[in-house]
Amino acid sequence: MHSEHFTAVVTGAGGTIGTCISSHLAGLGYNLVIIDTHKNNLDALQSKIQREYPERQVLALTVNITSPQEVIQASRVVQNRFYGIDVLINNAGISPKLSNGMRIPALSIDDDEWDLVMETNLKSVFLMCKYFFDVLKRDKGKIVNIASMMGVTGSGVDTNQIFPYSVSAAHYSASKAGVINLTKSLAREFSESNVPVYAIAPGAVSGGMGKFDESFIKNLKEQIPSHQLGTPEEIVNTLNFLLTSGMSLTGQTLHVNHGWFMGG
Ligand SMILES: NC(=O)c1ccc[n+]([C@@H]2O[C@H](COP(=O)([O-])OP(=O)(O)OC[C@H]3O[C@@H](n4cnc5c(N)ncnc54)[C@H](O)[C@@H]3O)[C@@H](O)[C@H]2O)c1
């Protein structure tokens, strides 16, 4: 099903999961549009992919995806460069923490930070879907949103006696709940165009946002039935499955969390 004429757009491509997704898609033969605010990471990823897969086209765009103007401009650049895109992966996100790395109690979340998390994690998904929709190939384009288990469970607390133990705060969890819900609405609306919209909800993935201190990881592993954190490669495996699923799974959120949370 994959051919070298396929093109994928990956947001947050400079981060841990985004880098893994981008490298994997390049290996499958996709041309890539990699988007992030972190220019150095984007440049490093672009060089790595072009070194490993010299025949791929890789367009690196430094874009703040919370800005409608920047997203519109990016969609124009992509439309001019590629015939159309096959996959849009909305992966960028932030999870603010206290300076010691722990969860911010809900009552201590700054009002401005609430807005920033909502704009980065949720509004950006809406903007990317809205302004890239016309660039997605009809009957071929697919959208995959990276949500979080916390979007279903709510955020964590500081004791692993109460599920879930997590450093994610209330604004992060609420934003990811929005991503899961938005996935359902867009899936219904985009079904007429044969464009499936899926979400992947990781639990705790090592690296990236999952760079935690030793004691936190120990407590976390005690709560997870497999006693393991997830890996970016496991997110990629789920992505692979979704990319072969057609319309049958549109609107679904797949949980990838080693048995930490099982359910809707
Ligand atoms: N790592 C985990 O444990 C975990 C668990 C559940 C869900 N997730 C989700 O997976 C996704 C990737 O997480 P990660 O662990 O790779 O994190 P990461 O911090 O390594 O990567 C996130 C990337 O998003 C980029 N980004 C942030 N704001 C942006 C903006 N306004 N415009 C463009 N780019 C922006 C960052 O620069 C960064 O490169 C996120 O949506 C996250 O919420 C991660």
The ligand as an ORCA input file, in Angstrom:
! r2SCAN-3c Opt
* xyz 0 1
  N       5.829     10.925     26.162
  C       4.734     10.505     26.781
  O       4.800      9.845     27.848
  C       3.372     10.792     26.190
  C       2.257     10.175     26.776
  C       0.990     10.431     26.242
  C       0.852     11.284     25.157
  N       1.944     11.868     24.621
  C       1.733     12.787     23.498
  O       2.595     12.455     22.423
  C       2.935     13.634     21.695
  C       4.448     13.716     21.538
  O       5.043     13.709     22.836
  P       6.621     13.544     23.088
  O       6.795     12.727     24.301
  O       7.321     13.155     21.840
  O       6.982     15.047     23.495
  P       8.171     16.003     23.035
  O       8.182     17.121     23.997
  O       9.429     15.221     22.856
  O       7.696     16.491     21.581
  C       6.688     17.453     21.386
  C       7.121     18.350     20.229
  O       6.059     19.278     19.953
  C       6.683     20.517     19.596
  N       5.759     21.634     19.801
  C       5.283     22.086     20.999
  N       4.518     23.166     20.796
  C       4.495     23.392     19.452
  C       3.877     24.382     18.635
  N       3.128     25.375     19.165
  N       4.060     24.332     17.298
  C       4.832     23.350     16.749
  N       5.453     22.390     17.485
  C       5.286     22.423     18.814
  C       7.889     20.607     20.534
  O       8.856     21.535     20.077
  C       8.384     19.172     20.544
  O       9.379     18.949     19.561
  C       2.340     14.803     22.477
  O       1.109     15.206     21.899
  C       2.085     14.217     23.850
  O       1.046     14.865     24.551
  C       3.215     11.648     25.114
*
